Amino acid sequence: MGRARHVGRGGEPQDEQREAFLWQAGHCEGRSQLYAELCRRFAGDPRVGALADGWEGRVPLQILGGLNYLVLGGEASWDDVDAALDEHGEFLRRFVAEQPVQTNEVQRSWVLLPLFLHAVGSADLHVVELGASAGLNLLWDRYRYRYEAGSWGPEDAPLELGGEERGRLPAGPLAERPRVRSRVGIDRAPVDAASEEGARLLRAFVWVGQQERLARLDRALEALRAEPPPLVRADAAEELPNVLAGLPGDGIVLVFQTSLFEYLAEDARERIRETIDTAERDLVFVASGRPRGVPRAWGMRIYRPGGRREFVGHADYHGTWLDYEL
Ligand SMILES: C[S@@+](CC[C@H](N)C(=O)[O-])C[C@H]1O[C@@H](n2cnc3c(N)ncnc32)[C@H](O)[C@@H]1O
């Protein structure tokens, strides 16, 4: 995962396939050795080339996710990827065509929380997540967080999140206690994580070998099953104005997105920013996006109505480190 990639400027499909997999290999390096190796191998494999009609977006991750989905169901093995490609080509082709990448990474809540507290203080909140997937990050206030400056969240939380602070956070925001009055996620393909099928899908998009991520996901799924968040099946840019119109007038609306903008066309991103800019109420939008000179990282921004924008620093796109100036 990462920021937008440009492939295939007039190139042949094989060149686009190669470029897409080598780009993804760079992202997997140091995070999933198996995926990094497979990406390099798949870069020139014509069987893999036949699984997709184009190489825009995150097709390599969809192919790896489809393979992992089969492995998790006992239908294929990482020890014989050739057999999986030979026997399950049709399934993988359909998976790539129909299944968007569903990396619902709850560790991202650790890089979001300081920005939420900085932006909204101790207000009453109506929370809206765009591209929520199963909604694991929509439940951010139910988790416990560790930072060098202190902790935040219920002591008996089912999940405790920590990470690497490259820039030390101030203690001030950790004293804030916002209250979530309502929450809703918008996703064009929401995942019902309370079902076995939904849980398998989310696990399939955890990169193989990342045991800590998998364990964290399982704990988050358990917490979610106690009270799943409401999710609306819709396009985020289209639905956001309707959702905002239906919210009570009191409190602050906290809209956020991680890892959605890189899947949207520029006009959809612009529509969302315009909805935020023209909102006539107390509202903040916390978003991951392009970094400023830091490779393979997110630049984190806070948007407010009237076109006010604040660049607050960088974070890892799986939420393992942050570097903010708050
Ligand atoms: C990579 S996942 C990220 C999930 C979650 N935001 C996170 O950070 O863990 C991207 C999500 O965006 C959703 N998505 C993609 N395009 C969308 C659109 N146009 N409108 C709403 N959701 C969309 C996908 O279905 C998927 O759930």
The ligand as a Gaussian input file, in Angstrom:
#p B3LYP/6-31G(d) Opt

LIG

0 1
 C       -7.494000      -0.245000       1.350000
 S       -9.086000      -0.214000       2.037000
 C       -8.819000       0.852000       3.432000
 C       -9.797000       0.594000       4.542000
 C       -9.685000       1.509000       5.759000
 N       -9.955000       2.891000       5.389000
 C       -8.332000       1.411000       6.424000
 O       -7.556000       2.372000       6.325000
 O       -8.037000       0.393000       7.045000
 C       -9.961000       0.821000       0.895000
 C      -11.452000       0.797000       1.126000
 O      -12.036000       1.810000       0.300000
 C      -13.223000       1.294000      -0.264000
 N      -13.529000       2.084000      -1.463000
 C      -12.859000       2.108000      -2.647000
 N      -13.435000       2.994000      -3.491000
 C      -14.476000       3.551000      -2.818000
 C      -15.435000       4.546000      -3.148000
 N      -15.451000       5.141000      -4.345000
 N      -16.356000       4.890000      -2.214000
 C      -16.364000       4.284000      -1.009000
 N      -15.475000       3.336000      -0.651000
 C      -14.542000       2.977000      -1.535000
 C      -12.919000      -0.171000      -0.510000
 O      -14.106000      -0.931000      -0.648000
 C      -12.121000      -0.513000       0.746000
 O      -12.968000      -0.916000       1.786000

